[in-house]
Amino acid sequence: MQTVTKEAQTQGQNDPVAGAVAGELEAINSLNGTSLTEEEIYTFAVRLCDNQTDRDQEYFSRQDLEKLAELFVGKTGIFDHSWSAKDQTARIYRTEIVDEQGMVSEAGEPGCYLKGYAYMLRTEENAGLIAEIQGGIKKEVSVSCAVEGCVCSICGNDIHDRSTCSHVKGRLYEGKRCIVRLAEPTDAFEWSFVAVPAQPRAGVVKGLRKDGNLAQVLAGLDREGSWQDELRLLQRQAAAGRRYLDNLRQETVRLGLMAQAGLQEKTLQTIADKLEEEELEELKACYQKQLEKRMALPVQLRYGGKEDRQTEDDKSFVI
């Protein structure tokens, strides 16, 4: 079982449930057996996760999202994954799968995401948080859940089991990128408001925008700018770098098979896949030296002016 934490986002005051509407209040009271009134609660929606490949090269399938939809009903919202009762601030009372027209996941599924509907009490302590949600300050949340396995898109095995899978997330194999499905959710623990998302690129929140790639983000910031040529150059350079590394790995494996007859190709490939350019170059040079020692050929003529220049083997060449 794997535990995963992923970033998501709240949806603010323009959301249809920013304030209880018909049916919402009944669902909230049914969840906990309460008799809350509309004046006592504040409701908002949370985009928990989708079926697009994220920056960790991981994704949920629609089937997994449907299971998470069941698991997240009733789960509490806290702060910074602090599992303390005093940090409980909101709770999800219902969920749904939302289709995203025109979107297709890298795994080939129609785009969709898991949407949670949450409520909190209108108290003096929560007034500031409600204002921050409505003002777009508190947007990012992080969800924590458990999954049965992490399935490699190349071989279909668990990517953490190196006895059955030798692939690396994000790497190309015969033109196909390795991505990982977070498969068969078994539990949803909580969802948290976080100050800074765990992912390094602050400001780009998973599931927030449809324009998820760099070109679309830049276009949204500067449609008339001159970034297109530079981006195309970077893309060509990146593609060339990936091809070089793939070729370097293949050549290292080839030399390794010749230099160390006892190793299997799969073993060498697993080793090469884990190494970067500098390490691969060093290993390749090591294999080359081993082959030169093993396959060196004797020469008939010797040069350099040393005393063995005219040995018995060279007499037939003396004029």
C-alpha positions as CSV (number, residue, x, y, z in Angstrom):
1,M,0.0,0.0,0.0
2,Q,1.3,3.4,-0.9
3,T,0.4,6.7,0.8
4,V,0.3,9.7,-1.6
5,T,-0.2,13.5,-1.0
6,K,-1.3,15.7,-3.9
7,E,-2.1,19.4,-4.2
8,A,-5.5,20.6,-5.2
9,Q,-7.4,23.9,-4.9
10,T,-10.5,25.4,-3.4
11,Q,-13.0,27.2,-5.6
12,G,-14.1,30.5,-4.2
13,Q,-17.0,32.8,-3.9
14,N,-18.3,32.4,-7.5
15,D,-18.9,28.7,-7.0
16,P,-22.6,27.8,-6.9
17,V,-22.2,26.5,-3.4
18,A,-20.6,29.5,-1.9
19,G,-23.5,29.7,0.5
20,A,-26.0,26.9,1.2
21,V,-28.6,26.3,-1.5
22,A,-31.6,23.9,-1.7
23,G,-30.5,20.3,-1.1
24,E,-27.1,21.2,0.3
25,L,-28.3,21.8,3.8
26,E,-30.1,18.5,3.8
27,A,-27.0,16.7,2.7
28,I,-24.9,18.4,5.4
29,N,-27.3,17.5,8.2
30,S,-27.8,14.0,7.0
31,L,-24.0,13.4,7.1
32,N,-23.7,14.1,10.9
33,G,-27.2,13.9,12.1
34,T,-27.2,17.7,12.8
35,S,-29.9,20.3,12.5
36,L,-27.8,23.2,11.2
37,T,-29.4,26.2,9.5
38,E,-28.3,28.1,6.5
39,E,-27.1,31.0,8.6
40,E,-24.8,28.8,10.6
41,I,-22.8,27.3,7.8
42,Y,-20.5,28.4,5.0
43,T,-20.1,26.1,2.0
44,F,-17.4,26.0,-0.7
45,A,-16.2,23.5,-3.4
46,V,-12.8,21.9,-3.6
47,R,-11.1,20.5,-6.7
48,L,-9.4,17.5,-5.1
49,C,-7.7,15.7,-8.0
50,D,-8.1,14.9,-11.7
51,N,-7.0,12.2,-14.2
52,Q,-4.2,14.3,-15.8
53,T,-0.6,13.4,-15.5
54,D,0.9,15.7,-12.8
55,R,4.4,17.0,-12.3
56,D,5.4,13.8,-10.5
57,Q,4.5,11.9,-13.7
58,E,1.6,10.3,-11.8
59,Y,-2.1,10.2,-12.3
60,F,-5.4,8.8,-11.2
61,S,-7.7,7.0,-13.7
62,R,-11.4,7.8,-13.7
63,Q,-12.0,4.5,-12.0
64,D,-9.7,5.6,-9.2
65,L,-11.3,9.0,-8.9
66,E,-14.7,7.3,-8.6
67,K,-13.4,5.3,-5.7
68,L,-11.9,8.4,-4.1
69,A,-15.2,10.1,-4.5
70,E,-16.7,7.6,-2.1
71,L,-13.8,7.7,0.3
72,F,-13.6,11.4,0.7
73,V,-17.2,11.9,1.8
74,G,-17.1,12.9,5.5
75,K,-13.4,13.5,5.6
76,T,-12.2,16.5,7.6
77,G,-10.3,19.6,6.3
78,I,-7.3,20.6,8.5
79,F,-4.1,22.7,8.2
80,D,-0.7,21.5,7.0
81,H,-1.5,17.9,7.5
82,S,-1.5,18.4,11.3
83,W,-3.5,15.4,12.6
84,S,-4.9,17.2,15.6
85,A,-8.5,17.7,16.6
86,K,-7.8,21.4,17.2
87,D,-6.9,21.9,13.6
88,Q,-10.2,20.6,12.2
89,T,-11.9,23.4,10.3
90,A,-14.2,22.0,7.5
91,R,-15.7,18.7,6.3
92,I,-16.6,17.3,2.9
93,Y,-20.3,16.4,2.7
94,R,-20.6,15.2,-0.9
95,T,-18.5,14.6,-4.0
96,E,-19.0,14.3,-7.7
97,I,-16.9,13.5,-10.8
98,V,-16.9,16.4,-13.3
99,D,-16.2,15.9,-17.0
100,E,-13.9,18.4,-18.7
101,Q,-15.0,18.7,-22.3
102,G,-12.2,18.7,-24.9
103,M,-9.7,17.4,-22.4
104,V,-7.9,14.0,-22.8
105,S,-5.5,12.5,-20.3
106,E,-2.1,11.2,-21.3
107,A,-3.4,7.7,-20.6
108,G,-6.1,8.3,-23.2
109,E,-9.1,8.9,-21.0
110,P,-11.6,11.8,-21.4
111,G,-10.6,14.5,-18.9
112,C,-12.4,14.6,-15.6
113,Y,-11.8,15.6,-12.0
114,L,-13.0,14.9,-8.5
115,K,-14.9,17.8,-6.9
116,G,-15.7,17.9,-3.2
117,Y,-18.3,20.1,-1.5
118,A,-17.3,21.2,2.0
119,Y,-18.8,23.2,4.8
120,M,-17.6,25.0,7.9
121,L,-19.4,26.8,10.7
122,R,-19.8,30.5,10.7
123,T,-18.1,31.3,13.9
124,E,-15.9,34.2,15.0
125,E,-12.9,32.0,14.9
126,N,-13.7,31.0,11.2
127,A,-14.6,34.5,10.0
128,G,-11.0,35.2,8.9
129,L,-10.7,31.9,7.1
130,I,-14.0,32.4,5.3
131,A,-12.9,35.9,4.2
132,E,-9.6,34.4,2.9
133,I,-11.4,31.7,0.9
134,Q,-13.8,34.3,-0.6
135,G,-10.9,36.6,-1.4
136,G,-8.8,33.9,-3.1
137,I,-6.1,33.9,-0.5
138,K,-6.7,30.4,0.8
139,K,-6.9,28.3,-2.5
140,E,-4.4,25.5,-2.4
141,V,-5.2,22.3,-0.5
142,S,-3.3,19.0,-0.3
143,V,-5.1,15.7,-0.2
144,S,-3.7,12.6,1.5
145,C,-4.8,9.1,0.5
146,A,-3.6,5.5,0.3
147,V,-3.4,3.4,-2.9
148,E,-2.9,-0.3,-3.4
149,G,-0.1,0.2,-6.0
150,C,1.7,2.5,-8.4
151,V,1.4,1.0,-11.9
152,C,4.0,1.6,-14.6
153,S,2.4,2.5,-18.0
154,I,5.2,0.7,-19.9
155,C,5.1,-2.8,-18.3
156,G,2.0,-2.7,-16.1
157,N,3.9,-3.7,-13.0
158,D,4.4,-1.8,-9.7
159,I,7.1,0.7,-10.5
160,H,8.5,0.4,-6.9
161,D,9.1,-3.3,-7.4
162,R,12.5,-3.5,-9.1
163,S,12.3,-7.2,-9.5
164,T,9.5,-6.7,-12.1
165,C,9.9,-3.1,-13.3
166,S,13.1,-1.4,-14.5
167,H,11.4,1.8,-15.9
168,V,11.9,5.3,-14.7
169,K,9.1,7.9,-14.4
170,G,9.1,10.5,-17.1
171,R,11.6,8.7,-19.4
172,L,10.8,7.7,-23.0
173,Y,10.8,4.1,-24.0
174,E,10.5,3.6,-27.8
175,G,8.7,7.0,-28.0
176,K,6.3,6.3,-25.1
177,R,6.7,8.2,-21.8
178,C,6.7,6.3,-18.6
179,I,3.9,7.6,-16.3
180,V,2.5,6.0,-13.1
181,R,-1.1,5.3,-12.2
182,L,-1.9,5.7,-8.5
183,A,-4.2,2.6,-8.6
184,E,-7.0,1.2,-6.4
185,P,-7.4,3.8,-3.6
186,T,-8.0,2.1,-0.3
187,D,-8.5,5.1,2.1
188,A,-8.7,8.8,2.1
189,F,-7.2,10.3,5.2
190,E,-7.8,14.1,5.1
191,W,-7.4,17.2,3.0
192,S,-5.4,20.3,4.3
193,F,-5.1,24.0,3.7
194,V,-1.4,24.6,3.0
195,A,0.6,27.8,2.9
196,V,3.1,26.5,0.3
197,P,2.4,23.5,-2.0
198,A,4.9,20.6,-1.7
199,Q,5.7,20.8,-5.4
200,P,8.6,23.1,-6.2
201,R,7.0,25.3,-8.8
202,A,5.0,27.6,-6.6
203,G,1.9,29.1,-8.2
204,V,1.1,26.3,-10.6
205,V,-1.5,24.2,-8.8
206,K,-2.5,20.7,-10.0
207,G,-6.0,20.7,-11.4
208,L,-6.3,24.5,-11.3
209,R,-6.0,25.3,-15.0
210,K,-6.7,23.7,-18.3
211,D,-3.7,25.4,-19.8
212,G,-1.4,23.1,-18.0
213,N,1.7,23.1,-20.3
214,L,4.4,25.8,-20.4
215,A,3.5,27.1,-23.8
216,Q,-0.2,27.8,-22.8
217,V,0.8,29.4,-19.5
218,L,3.3,31.7,-21.3
219,A,0.7,32.5,-23.9
220,G,-1.8,33.5,-21.2
221,L,0.8,35.9,-19.7
222,D,2.2,37.4,-22.9
223,R,0.3,36.6,-26.1
224,E,2.3,39.1,-28.2
225,G,5.7,38.3,-26.6
226,S,8.8,36.9,-28.3
227,W,8.9,33.8,-26.1
228,Q,7.8,31.5,-28.8
229,D,11.2,31.2,-30.6
230,E,13.1,30.8,-27.3
231,L,10.6,28.1,-26.2
232,R,10.9,26.2,-29.5
233,L,14.7,26.4,-29.2
234,L,14.5,25.0,-25.6
235,Q,12.2,22.2,-26.8
236,R,14.6,21.2,-29.6
237,Q,17.6,21.3,-27.2
238,A,15.7,19.2,-24.6
239,A,14.7,16.7,-27.3
240,A,18.3,16.5,-28.4
241,G,19.4,16.0,-24.8
242,R,17.0,13.1,-24.3
243,R,18.1,11.4,-27.5
244,Y,21.7,11.8,-26.5
245,L,21.1,10.2,-23.1
246,D,19.1,7.4,-24.6
247,N,21.9,6.6,-27.1
248,L,24.5,6.9,-24.3
249,R,22.6,4.4,-22.2
250,Q,22.2,2.0,-25.2
251,E,26.0,2.2,-26.0
252,T,26.9,1.7,-22.3
253,V,24.8,-1.4,-22.1
254,R,26.3,-2.7,-25.4
255,L,29.8,-2.3,-24.2
256,G,28.9,-3.7,-20.8
257,L,27.6,-6.9,-22.4
258,M,30.9,-7.3,-24.3
259,A,33.1,-6.4,-21.3
260,Q,31.3,-8.3,-18.6
261,A,29.9,-11.5,-20.1
262,G,28.4,-12.6,-16.8
263,L,25.8,-9.7,-16.6
264,Q,22.4,-10.0,-18.3
265,E,21.2,-7.2,-20.6
266,K,18.2,-6.5,-18.3
267,T,20.5,-6.0,-15.3
268,L,22.8,-3.6,-17.3
269,Q,19.7,-1.7,-18.6
270,T,18.4,-1.3,-15.0
271,I,21.8,0.1,-13.9
272,A,22.0,2.5,-16.9
273,D,18.5,3.8,-16.5
274,K,19.4,5.0,-13.0
275,L,22.5,6.9,-14.1
276,E,22.8,10.4,-15.5
277,E,25.2,11.7,-18.1
278,E,28.4,12.1,-16.1
279,E,28.0,8.7,-14.5
280,L,27.1,7.0,-17.8
281,E,30.2,8.5,-19.5
282,E,32.4,7.2,-16.6
283,L,30.9,3.7,-16.8
284,K,31.2,3.7,-20.6
285,A,34.9,4.6,-20.4
286,C,35.5,1.9,-17.9
287,Y,33.9,-0.7,-20.2
288,Q,36.0,0.6,-23.1
289,K,39.2,0.2,-21.1
290,Q,38.3,-3.4,-20.2
291,L,37.6,-4.2,-23.8
292,E,40.9,-2.7,-25.0
293,K,42.9,-4.8,-22.5
294,R,41.0,-7.9,-23.4
295,M,41.0,-7.5,-27.2
296,A,44.4,-5.8,-27.8
297,L,46.2,-7.1,-31.0
298,P,50.0,-7.6,-31.2
299,V,51.9,-5.4,-33.7
300,Q,54.6,-6.5,-36.2
301,L,56.5,-3.2,-36.4
302,R,57.8,-1.3,-33.4
303,Y,58.6,2.4,-33.5
304,G,60.1,4.8,-31.0
305,G,63.9,4.2,-31.3
306,K,64.1,1.7,-28.5
307,E,66.8,-1.1,-28.3
308,D,64.3,-3.8,-29.4
309,R,63.6,-2.2,-32.7
310,Q,65.4,-4.9,-34.7
311,T,64.3,-8.1,-32.9
312,E,64.3,-11.5,-34.4
313,D,60.6,-11.0,-35.3
314,D,61.6,-7.9,-37.3
315,K,64.6,-9.2,-39.2
316,S,62.6,-10.2,-42.3
317,F,61.7,-6.5,-42.7
318,V,65.3,-5.2,-42.6
319,I,66.6,-3.9,-45.9
